[in-house]
Structure formats: C-alpha cells, structure tokens
Amino acid sequence: MIQKITPFLWFDTQAEEAVKFYTSIFKNTRILATTRYNEASSRVSGRQKGSVMSIVFQIEGQDFTALNGGPVFKFSPAVSFVVSCKNQEEIDYYWERLSEGGKTDQCGWLEDRYGVTWQIVPAILTKMLQDNDETKVARVTKAFLEMKRFDIATLKQAYKGE
C-alpha cells in the first residue's frame, strides 16, 4: 500500500544525522531508502557528488522523507508532530529524548535540536477536553496551560476536581 501523504523534512546538511536521531528514539522505525547526489543533481544543487540527498524512513509505520536541501528553508512551529502517549513513562521518555539539545515550551511543545517541533501529549487529554462538563474542561485547561511537560496525575486531579 502506498502512503497517500508523506511529511517531507528539509534540512540544510543534517538529514542523515536527524534520521539517526529519530530512529534511535522511536521503537518501531526503519530506514527504507537513501538517495545520494549524482553528477547532475550535484551540479544543480552545489552539493558534493555522493553525499546524502534524501532518506526515506518510517516511524511507527508513518513514512517520512528527509532532504539535505541547503539553508534556504527553516522549520517553524506552524507544523508540528504530535506524539500521543499512553502513560507518564512515555511522556517522560519522548520529552527527554526529543528535547535533548533543543528547547521546551508550554503545553507539551518542544523543538528538537534540528528545529522540528513536536507535541508530547497524553492520549487521555483529548477525552478530558471533549467532556460535556464545562467545569471539568475548564479545570483541565487551566492545569495544562501551567505545564511545560504534561503530568497525567495532575491532569486527572484537575479533571476530578481534587
């Protein structure tokens, strides 16, 4: 089956390094293909012949492509990847690993060392925020707005009104 939509990540020169970083963090990963600059593409891009042009890889069954395209474009928080976590252990793991060398922000957002933005979010949060009880939703919202890394126990306490 061909994946209909594939995120395409434009790096300056760090595509190979970034792919190694991501595939070391997520458990269900694999590199599918590596393309190198040939004589023609090297001439057009100014990249060294034989250097990595692009890498197709998978994280949890999702295909991605990483390109060494030069310094023309930068990543922005306008596009981010949400990592849905089933428990606090997963939140802590992904938060620590992906933010290593990057920077953290409010509400589970972080920017990794390559400038890619991630949201490390407890799966239970969506259910809490879709509750019909507006008071519960308000308490949970207030609680998570005060967090950088999500804390599931605190969110559950807010949801229950404790």
N, C-alpha and C positions, 0 to 999 in steps of 0.2 A: 504494500500500500504506500502510495506517495503522500507525504505530508503536504497539505494544501498551503500552509503558511509557515515560513521558517524565519525566525529572528536572525538578522544579519548584523553582526557587530564589527564596526570599522575601528581598527586600531591603527596607530602610527606604525610601530615596528614590533609590538608586543603580542601579536596574536598567538604565537606558539607558547609563549610564557603564560599568557592568560588561560589558554585552553588547559595546560598542565595544572594550573592553579585550580580551575573549576572542576576538572575531573579528579583531582585529589580530594576535594571536599564532598562532592555528592557521590553516593554509593553506587548507583546504577548508571554508569557512564561508559562511553566508549568513543574512540576516535574512528570515524568512518573513512575519511579520505584527506590527503594533504596534496595540495597543488603548489607547484613551485614556479617561479618566474622563469619563462623560457627566453630565448633571444629576442623575440618580437615584443613580448609583454615587458621585458626588462628595458628595452629601448624606449617604449612609450611612457612607462612609469618612472623611469630613473632608478629602479630597484636593481639590485645585483642579481644577475642570472644565477639560478639555482637556489636563491633564498626563498623562504616560505611566502607564498602569495595568500593562500587561504587554507583553512582547515574546517572540515565538516565534522561535527561531533554531536553526541547525544547526552542529555542529562534527563534521567527518568523517562526515557522514551521520546523526549522532545528534541527534534533536530535543531541545531544552531549552525551558523557559518561565521567564522572569524576571519577577517581580512586584514592583511597588512597593507593599508591603503595610503599611508602617509599622514602628515599632520593637518590635513585640510579640515577634517570634521572632529568634533569633540562630543562626548556623551553628555547627556542632560537628564536631570530627574524627571523631565517631561515623559520619559519612557522608563519604566522600571519592571523588574521581575519580582513577582510575589511568590514567596516560599511558604506554603501552607504547612504548619507544624501541628502534629497531634498531641504533643506534650511539652512541658517546660524543658526537658532534656534536649529535645530537637531545637527549640528556640535558642537555648544557650549555645548549642553546638554551632548552628549556622551563623548566629550573631558573632560569636568569637572568631570563627574561621573566615567568614566573608569580610568582616570589618578590619582584619589584620592588615595593617599598612594603609588603611583607608580612614574614613571618618563616619561617626554615627550621628543620627539626627532623631527627632521626635517620632513617636508613634510607630516604632519598628523599622524606620527607614535607615538605610546606611548606604554609603558609597564605598565600593571596594577600591583597592589600590590602583585599578585601571580606569576608574571614573564611572564604572557601571553601577547603577542604582538598583538596590534590592529592598524588598519589604519582607521582613521576617515576622510572620503573623500566625497567631494561634487559630487553628481551624474553628474553634468554638466561638470566636469573636463574631463571626457572621451571624450565627444563630442568636447570640445575645442582642446584637444590634437590630435584628429583624423581629424581636419580640413585640407583641401588641401592647405591652405595658410600657407606656412612655416614661414612667418614673424609673423603671429598671434601665431602659435605654439611656436615659439622661445620666444615671449614676455610672454606668459602664463608660459612657463617652467621657465624662469628667475624669474618671480614673485613668483611661488610656491616654488622654491628652497630656497628662502629667508624666508619662513614661517615655523613656527612650526605648530600652529593650522591654518587650512585653513580659508581664508577670501574670501568669494564668491564675495563681491563687488570689492575687489582689483583684483581678477582674471578676472572679467568681464571688468574692466577698461583696464587691460593689453590686453585682447582679442580684445577690440575695439581700442586700440592704444591711450588711453587717459592718 
